[in-house]
């Protein structure tokens, strides 16, 4: 009975996800949903409830959703809109500060997509503001942001040569409406020996100006926004729950509203050693979300030896991440891939839940956000015989072994 319910619930979640993200949503997909509270739980925790609510409103089918669950989606939509309002008010202050210092900057990810007009503010949840910067010293950046009330954050993924993180009060999570989290990148984490400086130069050279409420921002070209969305959900946070679904949604929006140069995107992915990752996302866009674009066929041509494994991995990711109770397995990639002993040890510590996670010093007090151990969650899933998740882990291991993925020692 439990197995049957789980499979039925996964099918209902899939119907809701397709309604939220597919190119041509069909309201009939929602008529068979029975477990609405758990479906809406999934949409909220995967940060897609705002997109789902807008689709309901656009197609005038909100009546298909029970009133309490529709209200929860509405509240998430309002929360996201208000949170984005806070972000964009902060963004204007930060941008003016950087411009006055002669610092070159480009906005990345969610904020750039909202500025491009692909989302209403209540649709696209943002955890932080991302900047690609140059012409600014790290210590000088700390001094500048301190004047706006920001404190440096020790982030588990941070590297001294590439990133700096800041927070203004509160936390990064859903519990504080008025907190603001910033990420500044001088370059990107290299994966599979990718030449990150080339990507940085491409973003700066191809950036486009967007005017918004009295300020003029720079955002990447649509092709580079598409590329970054894909690798963010498949490589930087390898097929990891909410990151994956939001990244797939970003690619779907960009595909629907722009004539993209997929040959350029695929060539960039190949030069960065991430063509297989982007191929998985391309297959899902075509086969699951109904976007009639050429990314999948071009990726398969550029990596013919990996075509079969990309297809199998895409199917496993889609099925595995519809799990109502997924577990983050990003650190398993270190164990599946070619990486240094030091990185494998670090991954094992994080998998066991023995690392401190993110640390924030606010007014002299250090606050730590501990990470839940993967192994504890894995044991729980083994006890429940969660075969969908276990198959996903097995398929991902096969994917990374097959493509010979490497994590550089200094990443």
Phi, psi and omega in degrees: 000317179296317180297316180298318179297316180299316180294319178296318180297319177298320178295322179290321176298318178299319179298318180292318179298315179298319179298323182284326192245337187292155181295322181233081184291144180244115180304336180299336179299335185271345189290336182266000182286128179249324187264062186300319180303319181283327175296316180291325173306314180299313183297323180287313183291335177266009173064027180249004184295327177295318177295319179298315181296319180297320178298318177302317183288319180300319185265004176057044180235025180300336180295346178283346183256131178305143187307314180299322182283326174297321178297321178296319177295319178298316180296322177295321178299314179295316179302314181298319179297317180291321178297318178294327175299316176300313181301314185288333173292319176292322182302317182298318178296314183294318182297316178298321179298314180294318181296320179295336178267001180073025181271130175279133182213148174229135177279137182246165169054227194302316182297320178294326179287322176294317178297327178289346178091014181281339180229149162284152184303332180278354182272313191264101176295138175234132175273337185198176172254129182249132178234139165257123187231159167208172182064030175215132177282146183300315181293324177295321178298318178299318179296317182296312184289335176297330179291341177259006177088020181264143179246142176294148179242136170272111185253141185296332181265001188288142174237140187299334186265354190233328191223154171216138185237143182220154176220146174245101179060168171062218185220178180273348189274196183282351192276351183228106183299325192257009174282157179219126183245133184239142172235126176247131181240130169270328174210189182243157177297124179285131175235137179056037177062030178294147180269089189294328182297328177297319178295319178302313181296320179297318181295315180294316183292327183259010184294152183238147182272134177233127177267135182210112174050053173085003177234156181239115185252159173252130177231158180293163174297159179304321180298318182283332171296318179297313181299313182294322177300316182297312183284335177295317182276344184245338185237306180295322172235079197302102175048050191249087170046245187300322177303318182296310185294319179292321178296318178296321177297318179299316179295321179297317179296316180297321179296321185285334189248000183220147169274097187269149175271088185291333177297317178296318180298314181293322179295320177297315179299320179294317181294333179270001179075022184235023183297324180292322178296314180292329176297320177300314180295321179297320178297318180294320178299320183280308189279328183259320185259356172075026177271116183275078179231170191264004186302314184298313183294322179292317179298319179295325177291325182280340177225063186299328181291342183254004185302312183295317182290328176295317179297313181297320180293318179300316179297319180293318180297313181300312181290315184294324184272003167276000179300128180299335181229073181285166176235137176292126180236026184304320184289344176297336180301324178298327180279329179284332193256176175276108181216168184288160178300322180298316180293325178293320177297315179300319179297318180297320178297318179291321178298325179278354180078028184259006177258163186276343183075211182283144178232135181231127175261114180239117180052045175083358181251129179270122179247127181248142175248097183294149178263138177291141181286134178294318186298322179297317179292323180296317178299320178299319180290325177297319179296325180273001183053054179279080187293330179299314179291318181296322176296322178298314179300317180296316180294320180294321177299318179296320179300308184291326176293320184293318184273356178064039185295136181239140174249115182300155184297329185263016181271000000 
